[in-house]
Amino acid sequence: MNPLKSTVSVLAQIASWIPDRIIDNLAKKYKIQTRAFSATSHVMAMLYAHLAHSLSLNDICDSLHNHAGPLAQIRNCTPPSRNGLSHANKTRNADMAEELFWKVYESLSTRYPEFLTSSRNYPGLPYRFRTRTIRAVDSTTIKLTAFNMGWAQHRRQKAAAKMHTALNMRSFLPNFVLVKSAKDSDPKSAWELCADMKAGEVVVFDKAYVDFKHLKVLDTRGVSWVTRAKENMLYEVMGQHATGKPEASDPVKHASASSEPETDTAEVMGQQAPGKRRYVRKKCKVLSDERIRLIGVQTKDNYPDDLRLVTAEVEVKGKMVVMTFITNNFEWSPFSVCQLYQCRWGVEVFFKEIKQTLQLADFLGYNENAVRWQVWTALLAYLLLRFVAWYNKWKRQFSRLFTLLRAVLWNYFSLPSIIECCDTKRERRHIIRGSPEKAYQLYFEGMV
């Protein structure tokens, strides 16, 4: 089965999901001069850099010049010169790229509300929490070159930027992103990442984001949170919290009641692949569930209320590791607390898809503005590819879709037919094997 033909290139079909006139309106808002090199051409050049995984400015410009005809079909875009693209990344306000991402995000979520709820079901998310808004807050370090990057000075001879992300575990899309220098502390960024959270929502932190003053503010607003306790946390035990079995509504229990262990041990099952109903069991054994109160010099003033401390053995890379979790929710079972923190690994999967698939390994500019342009256009490319995968019912991995489309960006194929052809199982061809006894039968008869 061959893909159907189209009147425009695959790159034009991907870019068609960006609303019309939105780039021009943002260019006017940020007062960007677009005489020689328009803002739309700038965005498309950076979008192509990520989708084609271009390695340098020359790589981008030479390829766009060689495909100037198909590029002109994308809203009259023109190929840039090397100096023109470098100057645009350096001088044009990167807030435009940031706002463009959120505008496209809002447009797609408004036109297709089910995209945010059914675009991707992360397998590690506990089943009974899939109707609630859960955010996983974490950051990833983007390594840079120390030469001419004083704004991102991380160490003496190293420079790095950090992308702080609040990932919605239901849609597997970011709700909030901050791109800062790596020297900025994580707890300071947590205030901005959780500023718009509402009562009833759940947020999961790494222990690097632990700030009891901020956690108390979240508790006052009715937000439930789960994080790991630091080793030097000072506290006193106020009493034991009731340790219960997993909820009866939890579909991850064993098939029969007789096979359920007598100890306080639950086995968490997570879907292995989006298109396959295969499950992996992860063991979790609760050791203690206590009600505590902080007694540190500053922490007891920042968080005067009681907390819940759950100690459990969690399976990590095939080994049982003792971990300590703290939360402000006293209604969940201790297994739910462990599972919620285990689902935080989804944000690491998100960072892996962003950094290893798109072009965030080699940067095209040195200054902060150019780095922000590249990060925000990478997020825009990720958003468009995720929507294309959901719209065309792609069931395989995200990296597989990326490599598939990268090879045909300038081809005039219909995008749905390309995905349908590659997503369909190919029939196995039967191999016809010759029979030696028949091949030599006539020869032997002639000899006789």
C-alpha positions as CSV (number, residue, x, y, z in Angstrom):
1,M,0.0,0.0,0.0
2,N,1.5,3.3,-1.1
3,P,0.7,6.7,0.4
4,L,-1.7,9.0,-1.5
5,K,-0.5,12.2,-3.2
6,S,-1.1,15.7,-1.9
7,T,-0.9,19.2,-3.3
8,V,1.4,20.5,-0.5
9,S,4.4,19.1,1.3
10,V,4.3,17.2,4.6
11,L,5.9,20.1,6.3
12,A,3.1,22.4,5.1
13,Q,0.5,20.0,6.4
14,I,2.1,20.0,9.8
15,A,2.4,23.8,9.9
16,S,-1.3,24.2,8.8
17,W,-2.4,23.5,12.4
18,I,-0.9,26.9,13.4
19,P,-3.8,29.3,13.1
20,D,-3.7,31.9,10.3
21,R,-2.5,35.4,11.1
22,I,-1.4,34.5,14.6
23,I,2.3,34.9,13.8
24,D,1.8,38.2,12.1
25,N,-0.3,39.6,15.0
26,L,2.4,38.5,17.5
27,A,5.0,40.2,15.3
28,K,3.1,43.5,15.5
29,K,2.7,43.1,19.2
30,Y,6.4,42.7,19.8
31,K,7.4,45.3,17.2
32,I,9.5,42.9,15.1
33,Q,10.8,44.3,11.8
34,T,9.8,41.8,9.0
35,R,10.9,43.5,5.8
36,A,13.6,41.1,4.5
37,F,12.9,38.1,6.7
38,S,9.3,37.8,7.9
39,A,8.3,36.4,11.3
40,T,6.4,33.5,9.6
41,S,9.6,32.6,7.7
42,H,11.6,32.8,11.0
43,V,9.2,30.4,12.8
44,M,9.1,28.0,9.9
45,A,12.9,27.9,9.7
46,M,13.2,27.1,13.3
47,L,10.4,24.5,13.1
48,Y,12.1,22.8,10.2
49,A,15.4,22.8,12.2
50,H,13.7,20.7,14.8
51,L,11.7,18.4,12.5
52,A,14.8,17.7,10.3
53,H,17.2,17.7,13.2
54,S,19.5,20.2,11.5
55,L,23.0,20.5,13.0
56,S,23.9,24.1,12.1
57,L,22.8,27.4,10.6
58,N,24.3,26.4,7.2
59,D,22.4,23.1,7.3
60,I,19.1,24.9,7.8
61,C,19.7,27.7,5.2
62,D,21.1,25.4,2.5
63,S,18.2,23.0,2.8
64,L,15.6,25.7,2.7
65,H,17.2,27.4,-0.3
66,N,17.2,24.0,-2.1
67,H,13.5,23.7,-1.4
68,A,12.5,27.3,-1.9
69,G,9.5,26.3,-4.1
70,P,7.8,24.0,-1.5
71,L,8.7,26.5,1.2
72,A,6.9,29.3,-0.6
73,Q,3.7,27.3,-0.4
74,I,3.8,27.7,3.4
75,R,2.3,31.2,3.7
76,N,4.8,32.7,1.3
77,C,7.8,31.9,3.4
78,T,11.3,32.7,2.1
79,P,14.6,30.9,2.9
80,P,16.9,32.9,5.2
81,S,20.6,33.7,4.9
82,R,22.9,32.4,7.6
83,N,23.5,35.8,9.1
84,G,19.9,36.7,8.7
85,L,18.7,33.7,10.8
86,S,21.4,34.2,13.4
87,H,20.5,37.9,13.7
88,A,16.8,37.1,14.1
89,N,17.4,34.6,16.9
90,K,19.7,37.1,18.6
91,T,17.6,40.3,18.4
92,R,13.9,39.3,18.0
93,N,12.1,39.0,21.3
94,A,11.8,35.3,22.4
95,D,8.6,36.1,24.3
96,M,7.0,36.0,20.9
97,A,7.9,32.3,20.5
98,E,6.7,31.6,24.0
99,E,3.4,33.2,23.4
100,L,3.1,31.5,20.1
101,F,3.4,28.1,21.8
102,W,0.6,28.9,24.3
103,K,-1.6,30.4,21.5
104,V,-1.4,27.2,19.4
105,Y,-1.9,25.2,22.6
106,E,-5.0,27.1,23.4
107,S,-6.3,26.9,19.8
108,L,-5.9,23.1,19.6
109,S,-7.5,22.6,23.0
110,T,-10.4,24.8,22.2
111,R,-11.1,23.2,18.8
112,Y,-10.5,19.7,20.1
113,P,-11.1,19.5,23.8
114,E,-10.7,15.7,23.8
115,F,-7.1,16.2,22.7
116,L,-6.1,17.2,26.3
117,T,-7.8,14.2,27.9
118,S,-7.3,11.3,25.5
119,S,-4.2,12.3,23.5
120,R,-2.0,10.0,25.6
121,N,-2.7,7.9,28.7
122,Y,0.6,7.7,30.6
123,P,0.9,4.1,31.7
124,G,2.4,4.9,35.1
125,L,-0.6,7.0,36.2
126,P,-2.7,5.2,38.8
127,Y,-6.1,4.3,37.3
128,R,-8.2,5.8,40.1
129,F,-6.5,9.2,39.6
130,R,-7.0,9.5,35.9
131,T,-10.0,11.8,36.2
132,R,-8.1,14.3,38.4
133,T,-5.6,16.9,37.4
134,I,-2.1,15.7,38.4
135,R,1.0,17.8,37.7
136,A,4.5,16.5,37.9
137,V,7.0,19.4,38.5
138,D,10.6,18.9,37.6
139,S,13.4,20.5,35.7
140,T,16.0,19.3,33.1
141,T,19.4,20.8,32.6
142,I,20.4,21.8,29.0
143,K,24.2,21.8,28.6
144,L,25.6,24.8,26.9
145,T,29.1,26.0,25.9
146,A,30.7,28.3,28.4
147,F,32.2,30.4,25.6
148,N,30.2,33.7,25.3
149,M,27.5,32.4,27.6
150,G,28.0,34.4,30.8
151,W,24.2,34.7,31.3
152,A,24.1,30.9,31.9
153,Q,27.2,30.6,34.0
154,H,26.7,27.4,36.0
155,R,30.2,26.6,37.2
156,R,33.7,28.0,36.4
157,Q,34.1,26.4,33.0
158,K,30.5,25.2,32.4
159,A,27.3,26.9,31.3
160,A,23.8,25.5,31.4
161,A,20.2,26.4,31.2
162,K,17.2,24.8,33.0
163,M,13.8,24.1,31.7
164,H,11.4,23.9,34.6
165,T,8.2,22.2,33.6
166,A,4.8,21.5,35.2
167,L,3.6,18.5,33.2
168,N,-0.1,17.5,33.1
169,M,-0.1,13.7,33.5
170,R,-3.4,13.3,31.7
171,S,-2.5,15.1,28.5
172,F,1.2,14.6,28.8
173,L,1.6,18.2,27.8
174,P,3.2,21.1,29.8
175,N,0.9,23.5,31.7
176,F,3.7,25.8,32.6
177,V,7.3,26.1,31.4
178,L,10.2,28.3,32.6
179,V,13.5,28.6,30.8
180,K,16.2,30.0,33.1
181,S,19.8,29.8,34.0
182,A,20.8,26.7,35.9
183,K,22.1,28.7,38.8
184,D,18.6,29.7,39.8
185,S,17.3,27.4,42.6
186,D,14.4,25.0,42.1
187,P,12.3,26.0,45.1
188,K,12.1,29.6,43.8
189,S,10.8,28.4,40.4
190,A,8.1,26.2,42.1
191,W,6.1,29.3,43.2
192,E,5.6,30.3,39.5
193,L,5.0,26.7,38.3
194,C,2.1,26.2,40.8
195,A,0.7,29.7,40.8
196,D,-2.5,28.7,38.8
197,M,-3.2,25.4,40.6
198,K,-6.8,25.1,42.0
199,A,-8.3,23.3,44.9
200,G,-8.6,19.6,44.4
201,E,-5.7,19.3,42.1
202,V,-2.6,17.2,42.8
203,V,1.1,18.1,42.3
204,V,4.1,15.8,42.7
205,F,7.5,17.3,43.4
206,D,11.0,16.0,43.5
207,K,12.7,16.6,46.8
208,A,14.8,19.4,45.2
209,Y,11.6,21.5,45.2
210,V,10.9,21.1,48.9
211,D,10.1,24.5,50.4
212,F,7.8,24.2,53.4
213,K,6.6,27.8,53.1
214,H,5.4,27.1,49.5
215,L,4.0,23.7,50.5
216,K,1.9,25.5,53.3
217,V,0.6,27.9,50.7
218,L,-0.5,25.0,48.5
219,D,-2.2,23.3,51.5
220,T,-4.1,26.5,52.3
221,R,-5.3,26.7,48.7
222,G,-6.6,23.1,48.9
223,V,-4.0,21.6,46.7
224,S,-2.8,18.1,47.5
225,W,1.0,17.4,47.1
226,V,3.4,14.5,47.4
227,T,7.1,14.7,47.6
228,R,10.1,12.9,49.0
229,A,11.5,13.8,52.4
230,K,15.1,15.1,52.7
231,E,17.6,13.1,54.8
232,N,18.2,16.1,57.2
233,M,14.5,16.8,57.9
234,L,13.9,17.2,61.6
235,Y,10.5,16.0,62.9
236,E,8.8,14.3,65.8
237,V,6.2,11.5,65.4
238,M,2.8,12.5,66.7
239,G,1.1,9.2,66.1
240,Q,0.6,6.3,63.7
241,H,-1.7,6.7,60.7
242,A,-3.9,3.7,59.8
243,T,-2.3,1.5,57.2
244,G,-4.9,0.1,54.9
245,K,-5.2,-2.2,51.9
246,P,-5.5,-0.8,48.3
247,E,-9.0,0.6,47.6
248,A,-11.6,-1.9,46.3
249,S,-12.1,0.2,43.2
250,D,-8.4,-0.2,42.2
251,P,-8.4,-2.4,39.1
252,V,-4.8,-3.4,39.6
253,K,-5.5,-5.9,42.3
254,H,-4.8,-9.6,41.8
255,A,-7.1,-11.8,39.8
256,S,-8.3,-13.8,42.9
257,A,-8.6,-12.9,46.5
258,S,-6.6,-16.0,47.5
259,S,-3.6,-14.8,45.6
260,E,-3.5,-11.5,47.4
261,P,-0.5,-11.3,49.9
262,E,-1.2,-11.1,53.6
263,T,1.4,-8.4,54.2
264,D,0.9,-4.7,53.3
265,T,2.3,-5.2,49.8
266,A,0.6,-4.0,46.6
267,E,1.7,-4.6,43.0
268,V,1.3,-1.7,40.7
269,M,0.6,-2.5,37.1
270,G,1.3,0.0,34.3
271,Q,0.7,-0.2,30.6
272,Q,3.9,-1.0,28.8
273,A,3.1,0.6,25.4
274,P,0.3,2.9,24.2
275,G,-0.8,0.4,21.6
276,K,-0.4,-2.9,23.6
277,R,-2.4,-4.1,26.5
278,R,0.6,-5.6,28.3
279,Y,1.3,-4.8,31.9
280,V,4.3,-4.6,34.2
281,R,4.1,-5.2,37.9
282,K,6.1,-3.0,40.3
283,K,6.2,-4.0,43.9
284,C,5.6,-1.6,46.7
285,K,5.8,-2.6,50.4
286,V,4.7,-0.1,53.0
287,L,6.9,-0.1,56.1
288,S,5.3,2.7,58.2
289,D,2.6,5.4,57.9
290,E,3.0,8.1,60.5
291,R,1.7,11.5,61.4
292,I,4.6,13.9,62.1
293,R,5.3,17.5,63.0
294,L,8.3,19.5,62.0
295,I,10.7,20.7,64.7
296,G,13.3,22.5,62.7
297,V,14.2,26.1,63.6
298,Q,12.6,27.5,60.4
299,T,10.5,24.6,59.2
300,K,8.3,24.5,62.2
301,D,7.3,28.1,61.6
302,N,6.9,27.7,57.8
303,Y,4.7,24.6,58.2
304,P,3.2,24.4,61.7
305,D,0.5,21.7,60.8
306,D,0.9,18.0,60.9
307,L,2.3,16.1,57.9
308,R,2.0,12.5,56.8
309,L,5.2,10.4,56.5
310,V,5.1,7.2,54.5
311,T,8.1,4.9,54.4
312,A,8.0,2.1,51.8
313,E,10.1,-0.2,49.8
314,V,9.7,0.6,46.1
315,E,11.0,-1.4,43.2
316,V,13.6,0.7,41.2
317,K,15.4,-1.0,38.3
318,G,14.6,-4.4,39.6
319,K,15.8,-3.7,43.2
320,M,13.8,-2.8,46.3
321,V,14.8,0.6,47.6
322,V,13.6,2.3,50.8
323,M,12.0,5.7,50.1
324,T,10.3,8.2,52.4
325,F,7.4,10.3,51.2
326,I,5.6,13.2,52.8
327,T,2.2,14.5,51.9
328,N,-0.5,16.8,53.2
329,N,-3.3,14.3,52.3
330,F,-4.5,12.0,55.1
331,E,-7.3,10.3,53.1
332,W,-5.4,8.3,50.5
333,S,-4.1,4.8,51.2
334,P,-0.3,4.6,51.7
335,F,-0.1,2.7,48.4
336,S,-1.7,5.6,46.6
337,V,1.0,7.9,47.9
338,C,3.7,5.7,46.6
339,Q,2.0,5.3,43.2
340,L,1.6,9.0,42.8
341,Y,5.2,9.6,43.3
342,Q,6.1,6.8,41.0
343,C,4.1,8.4,38.2
344,R,6.4,11.4,38.5
345,W,8.7,9.5,36.2
346,G,6.5,10.6,33.4
347,V,8.1,14.0,33.3
348,E,11.5,12.3,32.8
349,V,10.0,10.5,29.8
350,F,8.8,13.9,28.5
351,F,12.3,15.4,28.9
352,K,13.8,12.4,27.0
353,E,11.4,12.9,24.1
354,I,12.2,16.6,23.9
355,K,16.0,16.4,24.3
356,Q,16.7,13.2,22.4
357,T,14.2,13.5,19.5
358,L,14.1,17.3,18.8
359,Q,17.1,19.6,18.2
360,L,18.1,20.6,21.8
361,A,21.6,19.1,21.8
362,D,23.3,21.6,19.4
363,F,22.3,25.2,19.8
364,L,22.3,27.8,17.0
365,G,23.2,30.8,19.1
366,Y,25.1,31.9,22.2
367,N,22.9,34.5,23.9
368,E,19.9,33.9,26.1
369,N,17.4,35.1,23.5
370,A,18.6,32.6,20.9
371,V,18.5,29.7,23.3
372,R,14.9,30.6,24.3
373,W,13.9,30.8,20.7
374,Q,15.2,27.3,20.1
375,V,13.6,25.8,23.3
376,W,10.2,27.3,22.6
377,T,10.1,26.3,19.0
378,A,11.1,22.8,20.1
379,L,8.1,22.7,22.4
380,L,5.9,24.0,19.5
381,A,7.2,21.2,17.2
382,Y,6.5,18.6,20.0
383,L,3.0,20.0,20.4
384,L,2.3,19.8,16.6
385,L,3.6,16.2,16.4
386,R,1.6,15.1,19.4
387,F,-1.5,16.5,17.8
388,V,-0.8,14.9,14.5
389,A,-0.3,11.6,16.2
390,W,-3.6,12.0,18.1
391,Y,-5.6,13.3,15.1
392,N,-4.5,10.4,12.9
393,K,-4.8,7.8,15.7
394,W,-1.1,6.9,15.7
395,K,-0.5,4.0,18.1
396,R,3.2,3.6,18.1
397,Q,6.0,5.5,19.8
398,F,6.6,9.3,19.5
399,S,10.2,8.7,18.2
400,R,8.9,6.4,15.5
401,L,6.6,9.1,14.2
402,F,9.4,11.7,14.3
403,T,11.7,9.6,12.2
404,L,8.9,8.7,9.8
405,L,8.0,12.3,9.1
406,R,11.6,13.6,9.1
407,A,12.3,11.5,6.0
408,V,9.4,12.9,3.9
409,L,9.1,16.5,5.0
410,W,9.4,17.8,1.4
411,N,7.5,15.1,-0.2
412,Y,4.0,15.6,-1.6
413,F,2.3,12.8,0.3
414,S,-0.9,12.9,2.3
415,L,0.0,12.9,6.0
416,P,-2.9,10.6,7.1
417,S,-2.1,8.1,4.4
418,I,1.6,8.0,5.4
419,I,0.7,7.3,9.0
420,E,-1.9,4.7,7.9
421,C,0.6,2.9,5.7
422,C,3.3,2.7,8.4
423,D,0.8,1.8,11.1
424,T,-0.7,-1.1,9.2
425,K,0.8,-4.5,9.8
426,R,2.6,-5.7,6.7
427,E,1.8,-9.2,5.4
428,R,4.6,-11.6,5.6
429,R,5.6,-12.8,2.2
430,H,5.8,-16.6,1.6
431,I,9.3,-17.8,0.5
432,I,9.2,-20.3,-2.3
433,R,11.9,-22.8,-1.8
434,G,13.1,-25.1,-4.6
435,S,13.1,-28.8,-4.2
436,P,16.5,-30.4,-5.1
437,E,15.0,-33.8,-5.9
438,K,12.7,-32.2,-8.5
439,A,15.5,-30.1,-10.0
440,Y,17.7,-33.1,-10.8
441,Q,14.9,-35.5,-11.8
442,L,15.1,-34.8,-15.5
443,Y,18.9,-35.1,-15.5
444,F,18.9,-38.5,-13.9
445,E,16.2,-39.7,-16.3
446,G,18.3,-38.6,-19.3
447,M,21.3,-40.5,-18.0
448,V,19.2,-43.7,-17.8
